[in-house]
Amino acid sequence: MLLLTGCEPEQPTQTVPLLPSQQSRPTAAPAVPVTRPNNGPVTRQNSVTPENPSRTGGPAENDTPPAMASTENAVGTPEASSSPEMAAEAVPQTPAHEMMGTAAGDLRELTRFKIKFRWCPAGIFQMGSPEAEMGRDDDEALVEVALTNGYWIAETELTQQQWSEVMESSPWNDRAGMKADPQLPAIGITWEDATEFCQRLTEIAHERGDYPADGEFRLPTEAQWEYACRAGTSSRYSFGDDLDEQSAAEYAEYKSATDRRSRRIPEPVGQVKANPWGIFDMHGNVAEWCRDNYRTALPEGEDPVFEDEGSERVLRGGDFSSEHHGIRSAAREMKTQRARSAQIGFRPVYVFANPQSAELAMAPESSPVPEMPDGLAGTQAGEVRTFTAFQIPCVWCPPGSTTIGSPSTEPGRDADETQVEVVLGPGFWMSSTEVTQEVFRNVTNTQPWLDYGVPTDPQAPAVHISWEAANQFCKSLTMFARSADQIPESIEVRLPTEAEWEYCCRAGTQTEFNYGHDPRLRNVHRYAATRAGVFGPVSHVIQVGNREPNAWGLYDMHGNVSEWCSNWYSKGLSGGTNPRGPAEGSERVLRGGSWQDEASLLRSASRNPLNPEEASRKTGFRFVLAAD
């Protein structure tokens, strides 16, 4: 039973609503995690959506942008004639930036062999697996990787037909137990063979003159492979954690716990569901060669690749004979580069040596959209409800999409604010103010601020609160509210994600402050408790709700105390659908700035990392009530 009273703000501000289909099932990441300065607005073509048939049962046959129709090649220029006279003519080379995709999952056919590729934008992600991941190996310790250049990756493993058209050979015919089928993966391929294929494909592309001179086909680095496999996810698989092994058969050809077949060959490519970026068979079917030599430690940093004089190379993805844990996104294998078998294949990537410069963000995430129980959802942005257990009025933040981060021209911005788009659903409630001393004491029976000489004021924000303490508060309040039958088991009290926090702070705005532009700080004290500016500076925290709220009725989103978010900090923002950020890290994120900070730290996009065990007189928090 929910005990609540409701009222509406005088001027609620609506946001962009999600379509009904987006509210009921997972949504592919719409974010563009690369900002291209001076290149005008980004036009999205053919990004992967839940309605796209290429997500559910094989590569799309007609999923090519109009500019790539049959009379044109992959870069939008007429196909070169096969006559000797025309072949002798020099064709102007296409600039690299015209070959770039615009959104994760964009589809193009490259080369006259019409191999389908999906776009992987530049971005930051965590490679490897957390220590708690079921089935992990010791060579998967998490590292942070920044891929500074976008690239194209083959939509499927290379087929026997594609191999034969380029190389005019059929290695699988020379090996016992290997089946010939045009749509099977090219098998019996060594790492050296795969490298030679990529070199030959590059030569053919350059001979035609319609590809950049500095572009090339090659094997993906290990980092590029895992980035494309994850497609913005941080779970065990690109389709979730699948702890009960109920979903894997829809996305992977592998040896399941109930599979009694004795498989000896892979299946035709693209017969299972694709990952969120439209890429097939990243889990199972055949293990795929990567460019890197193998070593126990994963490569990290910017555009990492590990190559030495050794002959052991990395294989990724597992194969048709792998068990469930062996097809995880982070699972690694090694073989000598001359190994060949029916379980090994590859997929090429197309990369640029000198692409247009880009700022980096986290890879867009593709998290499921949970359901809000009947009767618990609000009706419009800014609607207020008071839940008896929480003692603080909560404001409804409806499902919608927005851009978080700051443009490159915003005064005071930092390098970790590269803009990304986020989609949030199904909506959630956020406490209208920061958690007060009174509420914190009632829930936890502690008053940590007293140890630092902060005077008691029931309506002042609770300060000297670490992330750990704020997170424990949320867990305790969840348990209390559930035991009192005030919220169902599917609802939890927790800290907001960074995306949720900024979405609510902005309340439909895109200016540096949620009340507008304020270069001379003439209005900042109407909305923020801060020592910045010239009118009414403060020298300490003040009682919550004493400044004007934003358009959704949320108070103190700028200043007073810095507010903890649930995310681990990364130098790139996380975009996509309900992004949660990195799986692990060393610092958590604070948002909103405090009474003690300069004005640039109060901006809607400003971020501040801090050790989760640390606290100070300017750290506090607010909570959200959301579907689990």
C-alpha positions, 0 to 999 in steps of 0.5 A: 500500500502506498501512503501519499498525498499529491499536489502539482507545481504551478508551472510544470515543464514537460520534457520530450516523452519516450514513444510507447515502444521505448517505454516497454523494452530495451532501447538501443543507444541513440547517443553520438559519443563524438563531438565534431567541432565546426562540422555542423549538426550531426545527421543520424542515418540508420542507427540501430533501433529495437524496430530494426529487423537486423536486431532480430534474425539475420543481417538486414538485406535492405538496411543500407542508407539511400546514398549507398543504393545499388548504383553507388558504392559505399562512399556515395560515388558511382561504381567504377567501370570494369573497362580497361579504359576507365580503370586507367583513369585516376579517380579522386580519393574520398576524404576520410571524414566522408567515410565516417559514420554518424551514430553507433551502429550505422550500416555501410557496404564497403568495397565492391564485394559489398561486405557490410560494416557497422560504425563504432564511434570513438569513445571510452570504456572499461575493458575486461571484467570486474572481480565479482563476474561469474566465470572470469579468468585472471587475465581480465583485470579491468582497465580503462581504454580510450579509442580516439578514432571511430572505425567500421567493423564487419557486421558478421564474421567473414564468410567463405563466399567473401573470402573466396571472392577476394583471395580466390582460394578455399582453405577449408576444402583442404582440411578434414572435417571442415564443411564448405558453405558460402554463408558459413564463416571462413574457417581453417584461417590462420592469423597470418592468412587473415592478415593477408586477406586484410592487406589484399582487401586494402589493395583492391580498395586503393586500386579503385581510388574510392577509399582514402589513401590512409585508410586500411582494412585490418584485424581489430585490436583486442580493445576494438573487438571488445568495445564493439562486442560490448556496444555500450554494455558493461554486463557479462554479455552484450545482452545482459548478465544472463546468470540463469542462461536463459537468453544466450541461445537467442544471441550465440551459437555455443555449447549450452548446458542443455545442448546434447549435440556434438557440434563439429562446425559453426553455423551460417553467420547472422542466424542469432540476434545482433548486439545493440549496435547491430553486430552479429555473432560476437558471442560464439560461432567461431573465435575471432583473431585479433591483431594483438599478441597475447599477454596476461595484462590487458592493454590500456590507455589510448588506442592500445595494441600489444605487439611483440616478437612472439607468435601467440595471438589473441582470440575473442568471442568463443566458438560453437564448442565453448561453454557459457562462460567462454563466450562472455564479452571479456573472455580471452583465448590465445593460439599460435598465429599459425593455428587453424581449425574449424573453430577459428575465423575473423572479421575485419575492421576499416580504420583511418590513420588521420581522421577528423579530430574528436572529443571522447565520451563513454561508449553509449550504453544500452540498458533495459527500460524497467517498468514503473508499477501502476499507480506509482508513475507521475503524470507530468514533469514537476508533479509532487508527492509526499511518501510517508516513509521519506519525509521529503516531498518528491518530484516526478521526472518523466521519461525522456531524452536530453543532451548532457555535458557542455558545448565546447564554447561554454565558459568554465567547462572542463575536458570531461564534459563532452556532450552525449545524448541520453534516454531515460525511462520509465521515469522516477521520483527525485527528492525535491531538496537535499537530504536534511540533517533531520531525515538523515538522523531519523533513518541512520540514527547518526549525525556525522557532522557533529564530529566536525563542529557543524551545528545542529539545524534540522532543516540544513543539509546533512554534510560530512556525508561520504558516498558510502554513507549516502548509499547505506542511507538509501539501502536502509530507507528502501528496506524500511519502506518495503517492510512498511508496504509503502513501496513494492519490491520492484522499487528502490531508493538509491542515489541518482545516476549522473545522467538522471541528476543532470537531466533533472537539474536541467529540467529541459534547459541547455544553458550553463545554469538551469535558470539561463545564461548568467555570465556576470552572475547577477542572478546566481544567488536567487537559485544557489547558495554560493559565495560566488557572485556579487549579490548575497554571497554565503559563508556556509550551508543554508537550510534547504529550499531557501532559493528558487527552484528550477522549472520542475520544482527541484531546489538547490541543484546549484550550490549549497552542498555537492551531491553524490551520484551513483556512478564511478567517475570516468573522464568521459560521460556515459550516454545511451539508454539509462546509462550507469557508467563504468563497472568499477573505478576509484572515485565516485561523482559529485554534482552541483557544486557547493556553497564554497565553490566558484561559479564554474563548478555550479554549472549543470554540466560540472563534475567533481570526482572524489574517493567514495570514503571521503567527506567534507563540510560541502558533501551531501546528497539527494535520492531518487525513487526508481524501478529496480 
